[in-house]
Amino acid sequence: MVLPPPASMCVIDHANADGTDIDWESPCSPARNDPVKITCGEFRAVADVGSKCPTDTANFVLLLKELRAGLGPSAYISVASQAAEKGMRDEDVKAASAYLDSWHVMSYDYSVSDLSGAAAAMMSPNAPLYNPDPPALQMSINQTVHNYLSAGTVLRQYRAVMFHA
């Protein structure tokens, strides 16, 4: 169990909210040590031990199942989801969809700063509808939604593409 239903209900009730949006960051991600800019001249190394797969995937679906059971059928539950196909697989979108009202695809996934090689040599468009010309990153909203639909989600669950600055 991730959270007892009374605890999850307490959070939603306290905020007088109609539901929640889950941002499950990087399931199945590798360990890394990243420099984080603290001020214009100060950086700090931040260690991330990574996550555990397939446990992350199973726990993600379990969290959504328990949220739905605890919040009830009238609560709105959405997920800020990854655009990349690997992230989609790591979230088990087919199983997760049973407990969701909508998926919100994160638009910044289309022009990430940690690319290498030819894709990093060119700034990619932010949230392109269709794949841009090479050498830009070959990924688009069209491709992402088709990947999600092929994985077993349903079209009615797509409400928006999230834009992050």
C-alpha positions in Angstrom: 0.0 0.0 0.0 1.3 3.4 -1.0 -0.9 5.6 1.2 -3.9 4.6 3.3 -7.0 5.9 1.6 -7.9 8.2 4.6 -4.5 10.0 4.2 -4.9 10.5 0.5 -8.5 11.8 1.1 -7.2 14.1 3.8 -4.8 15.8 1.4 -7.5 16.4 -1.2 -10.2 17.4 1.3 -7.8 19.9 3.1 -7.1 21.6 -0.2 -10.8 21.5 -1.2 -9.6 20.1 -4.5 -11.5 18.1 -7.1 -8.6 15.7 -7.7 -4.9 15.5 -8.3 -2.2 15.5 -11.0 0.6 13.0 -10.5 4.1 13.8 -11.8 6.0 10.5 -11.4 9.5 11.6 -12.1 11.7 9.3 -14.2 10.6 5.8 -13.3 13.4 3.3 -13.9 16.0 6.0 -14.2 19.7 5.2 -13.8 21.8 6.6 -11.0 23.4 10.0 -11.7 25.3 12.9 -10.2 24.3 16.2 -11.7 25.6 19.7 -11.1 22.8 22.1 -10.0 23.2 25.8 -10.5 22.6 27.5 -7.1 23.6 31.0 -8.0 25.3 32.6 -11.0 28.7 31.3 -9.9 27.8 28.4 -7.5 27.1 24.8 -8.5 26.3 21.9 -6.2 26.5 18.3 -7.1 23.3 16.4 -6.5 23.3 12.7 -6.3 20.3 10.7 -7.5 20.6 7.0 -6.6 18.3 6.1 -9.4 15.2 4.0 -9.2 14.2 0.4 -9.3 12.6 -1.2 -12.2 10.2 -3.1 -12.5 9.2 -2.1 -8.9 8.7 1.5 -9.9 6.3 0.6 -12.7 4.2 -1.7 -10.4 4.2 0.9 -7.6 3.1 3.6 -10.0 0.0 1.6 -11.1 -0.6 0.7 -7.4 -0.5 4.4 -6.4 -3.1 5.3 -9.0 -5.3 2.3 -8.1 -5.2 3.3 -4.4 -5.8 7.0 -5.2 -8.8 6.0 -7.2 -10.2 3.8 -4.5 -9.5 6.4 -1.8 -10.7 9.4 -3.7 -13.7 7.7 -5.4 -15.0 7.8 -8.9 -15.9 11.6 -8.9 -12.3 12.7 -8.2 -10.3 13.9 -11.2 -6.9 12.1 -11.5 -4.4 12.9 -14.2 -0.8 12.2 -14.8 1.9 14.5 -16.2 3.4 11.9 -18.4 6.6 11.4 -20.3 6.7 12.0 -24.1 9.4 9.4 -24.8 8.4 5.9 -25.6 10.7 4.4 -22.9 9.1 6.6 -20.3 5.7 5.5 -21.5 6.6 1.8 -21.1 8.1 2.5 -17.7 4.8 3.9 -16.6 2.7 0.9 -17.9 0.3 3.3 -19.4 -2.2 0.6 -20.3 -2.6 -0.6 -16.7 -2.4 3.0 -15.3 -5.2 4.2 -17.7 -7.8 2.2 -15.8 -7.5 4.6 -12.9 -7.0 7.9 -14.7 -9.2 10.6 -16.2 -6.4 12.0 -18.4 -2.8 12.0 -19.5 -0.9 15.3 -19.8 2.1 14.9 -22.0 5.0 17.1 -20.8 6.1 19.3 -23.7 9.7 19.9 -22.5 10.5 16.3 -23.2 10.8 17.2 -26.9 13.7 19.6 -26.5 15.7 18.4 -23.5 19.1 19.8 -22.7 20.9 16.5 -21.9 21.0 15.1 -25.4 24.3 14.2 -27.0 25.4 13.6 -30.6 23.7 15.0 -33.7 20.4 15.7 -31.8 22.3 18.0 -29.4 23.8 20.0 -32.2 20.5 21.6 -33.0 17.8 23.1 -30.8 14.7 21.1 -31.2 11.3 22.7 -31.4 9.3 22.7 -28.2 6.4 20.3 -28.5 6.4 19.9 -32.3 3.2 18.5 -33.8 5.1 16.3 -36.2 8.8 15.2 -36.3 11.1 18.1 -37.2 13.8 17.8 -39.9 17.0 15.9 -38.8 19.3 16.4 -37.1 16.7 17.6 -34.5 15.4 15.1 -32.0 13.0 12.8 -33.9 10.0 12.9 -31.6 6.7 14.7 -31.8 3.2 15.0 -30.2 1.8 13.0 -33.0 4.3 10.2 -32.4 3.8 10.3 -28.7 0.0 10.1 -28.8 0.2 7.3 -31.3 2.7 5.4 -29.1 0.3 5.8 -26.1 -2.7 4.7 -28.1 -0.8 1.7 -29.4 0.1 0.8 -25.8 -3.5 0.6 -24.9 -4.6 4.0 -23.7 -7.8 5.6 -25.0 -8.0 8.9 -27.0 -10.6 10.5 -24.6 -7.9 10.6 -21.9 -5.8 13.2 -23.8 -6.8 16.7 -22.7 -3.7 18.8 -23.1 0.0 19.1 -23.7 1.7 20.6 -20.7 4.0 23.6 -21.3 6.9 24.2 -18.9 9.2 27.1 -19.0 
